[in-house]
């Protein structure tokens, strides 16, 4: 009687173990390839946005304002609440969506627009690429955005009751900036950088706080937690509404270098003293963040895209945040 040839149990277990080891070796390599492809796609998105900003500037003799705010003697009103990114839709092949926007009407009354996902506004590595808020017709009321405009290195909109003072970034509330405003040079000024959607947001306990002397930006993240901030609210986020022309939705600042962890109540947060539509001065530490290992993609105002690492010096990073600060930048970006 002949015995049938086959594998013993031990042999099968050895084969399975070898396959498991091979899969373990291959998976990190596959993940690295996927992340490299996502980072390239992200850089391409930012390149398109940089070109779109220049297209808008050429057509309109200046960059789009990030919201338009006025003081009427008692309150601050968002005359036009829409973000800078919302205004460049025709220049990123979203003309049909742009035509459906009424800039003179609150975006809250236009869920057919606000609920839409704009692919060019989303990094492919973003983990929270999902709708925000609820709408009876469209399901979600808003969609996030992971590419934010540079609004400077601390102050955004201050002295609201006495003439309004604006920030020193590439973009600004209310104001339309042009090439003549960039004495540092457009190749030395950040235009947009990556941010993470659904980042928790903290604010001052009083949104009417003003400062006779402008406060210096915090030197370390620990200083944020020492501010008189309101109780942590897990329902407040940044960068979840691409339509909203406020720093915590459409902007970033260079207070801290990319991917700096700012811990409040155990969460990595963004800080805004008061929103642009509050009476209080608006100062913001809204950090550039990404899911790419080691840094963030940044498009400079000349349209070039660079990957700025987490190790960039704070001096260089804050210098990139100003359009006319006169800084001499290092070679670390």
Secondary structure, 3 states (H helix, E strand, C coil): CCCCCCCCHHHHHHHHHHHHHHHHHHHHHHHHHHHHHHHHHHHHHHHHHHHHHHHHHHHHCCCCCCCEEEECCCCEEEEECECHHHHCHHHHCCHHHHHCCCCCCCHHHCHHHHCCCCHHHCCCCCCCCCEECCECCCECCEECCCEEEECCCCEEEECHHHCCEECCCCCCCCCCCCHHHCCCCHHHCEEEEECCCCEEEEEECCCCCCCCCCCCCCCCCHHHHCCCECCCCCCCEECCCCCECCHHHHEECCCCCCCCCCEECCEEEEEECCCCCCCCCEEEECCCCCCCCCEEEEEECCCCEEEEECCCCHHHHHHHCCCCCCCCCCCCC
